[in-house]
Amino acid sequence: MERVLIVDDEPAIVDVLATYLRDENYEVHVAYDGEEALVRFAELRPDIVLLDLRLPKKSGIDVYQEMRRVSDTPVIMISSRIAEVDRIVGLELGADDYIAKPFSPREVVARVKSVLRRSNRSTNAPPVKPQRFGEIELDREGHEVRRAGALLKLTPMEFRILDTLASHPGRTFTRAQLLDAVSTDELDVYDRTLDRHIANLRHKVESDVGHPRHIVTVFGVGYKFVEV
């Protein structure tokens, strides 16, 4: 029986989610503030966490970051703040999904099932060797990128963009193709933020940002990855 930890300070929401999840044969545990969430997380080692962003005593973002320091347990963030910037911030921190209030409990159950399926597939998948492009090493298994041996701190979206481009060296992606390739139900990027992601990625990957060698702009078309 897979174990779910619900972290939310609204008892009515917790009760409804717990009921629906138990009906689907999940073992459900709850916490009502940030400090309690971390204690329960350490005690239970749940398979997935439903985490509200606005919590008493410690914010959901702080709770999430402390969880991530010790575990890669899947986390679905929950919030009444549905502004686009909140979605970007939530997912770029590395959350596995994001649900806005008000929501359907059935939708939450479906998201939990989807995230757990992905998590289980990645756990059981055969190891994949890191791919090297000159001084750049892309480790899909470890979700890490190194340049000249130094570990780079990429956001999930930056990693996804690099992974997409590097999977097809020499292929030019139009902006629309790249947006379509890197956007999923769990992780979105928007047209007006694509260039910012590319610029941030270049600052981390390229040795000379003014003259990028790997992530190249094809003017009037889009971007491509060049093996050097």
RAFEN-V951082 format. One record per backbone hydrogen bond with DSSP energy under -1.0 kcal/mol. NH is the residue of the N-H (numbers start at 1). CO is the residue of the C=O. If there is no record, write none. Layout:
nh->[NH & NH]
co->[CO & CO]
This chain:
nh->[4 & 5 & 6 & 7 & 8 & 14 & 15 & 16 & 17 & 18 & 19 & 20 & 21 & 22 & 23 & 25 & 26 & 27 & 29 & 31 & 34 & 37 & 38 & 39 & 40 & 41 & 42 & 43 & 44 & 45 & 47 & 48 & 49 & 50 & 51 & 52 & 53 & 58 & 60 & 63 & 64 & 65 & 66 & 67 & 68 & 69 & 70 & 71 & 76 & 77 & 78 & 79 & 87 & 88 & 89 & 90 & 91 & 92 & 93 & 94 & 95 & 96 & 97 & 99 & 101 & 108 & 109 & 110 & 111 & 112 & 113 & 114 & 115 & 116 & 117 & 118 & 119 & 120 & 121 & 122 & 123 & 124 & 125 & 131 & 133 & 136 & 137 & 138 & 139 & 144 & 146 & 147 & 148 & 150 & 152 & 154 & 159 & 160 & 161 & 162 & 163 & 164 & 165 & 166 & 167 & 168 & 170 & 171 & 173 & 175 & 178 & 179 & 180 & 181 & 182 & 183 & 184 & 193 & 194 & 197 & 198 & 199 & 200 & 201 & 202 & 203 & 205 & 206 & 211 & 216 & 216 & 218 & 221 & 222 & 223 & 224 & 226]
co->[27 & 48 & 29 & 50 & 31 & 10 & 11 & 12 & 13 & 14 & 15 & 16 & 17 & 18 & 19 & 22 & 21 & 2 & 4 & 6 & 56 & 33 & 34 & 35 & 36 & 37 & 38 & 39 & 40 & 41 & 3 & 3 & 74 & 5 & 76 & 7 & 78 & 56 & 53 & 59 & 60 & 61 & 62 & 63 & 64 & 65 & 67 & 67 & 49 & 97 & 51 & 99 & 83 & 84 & 85 & 86 & 87 & 88 & 89 & 91 & 90 & 75 & 75 & 77 & 79 & 104 & 105 & 106 & 107 & 108 & 109 & 110 & 111 & 112 & 113 & 114 & 115 & 116 & 117 & 118 & 119 & 120 & 121 & 138 & 136 & 133 & 146 & 131 & 144 & 139 & 137 & 150 & 135 & 147 & 145 & 152 & 155 & 156 & 157 & 158 & 159 & 160 & 161 & 162 & 163 & 165 & 225 & 168 & 223 & 221 & 174 & 175 & 176 & 177 & 178 & 179 & 187 & 190 & 190 & 193 & 194 & 195 & 196 & 197 & 198 & 199 & 201 & 202 & 208 & 214 & 224 & 222 & 218 & 218 & 173 & 216 & 214]
